[in-house]
Amino acid sequence: MLSNTLNTNEIKNASGTEVEFSHLKSNDRSREFAQIGENPSQPHRLMVSHQESGAGMKKRRRSVIRFDLTSISDVDSVTPIVTSGYTVLDFPIGASATATKSQHVLAELMSFLASDGTNTTIKFDCTGNGAACLLNGSL
């Protein structure tokens, strides 16, 4: 279970600076957090949600972690824009006795996004191979 306040290095921005979030609302399958001290007209949100479908061996859980950041356009000084980044884990819970395979692919995803392969340092500046692909539209 996540803490109601995420303020001890759980979340960092591209410069490696801690970004603090506080619980905003929840239900039995999702939680939403707001950045502490955000500009009310430019919300910065973290959402964690889960949805299950199917039954028996076909049962799956789709889990999403999503950040949304509202800001003012760089092109003009009045248009609000929303930038979103999210990760989805589609886990075949009905046919899995453990989370081992899901841990495997999630670790690979995190490594690809946050590393350039030259060392094991996490790159918050988004210069990891996967992050660069997302930002630049490269393959």
Secondary structure, DSSP 4 states (H G I P E B T S, - for coil): ---SEE-SSS-B-TTS-B--EEEEEEETTEEEEEETT--TTS-EEEEEEEEEE--GGG-EEEEEEEEEEEEE-SSSSS-EEEEEEEEEEEE-GGG-SSSHHHHHHHHHHHHHHH--SSSS---TTS-SHHHHHHHHT--
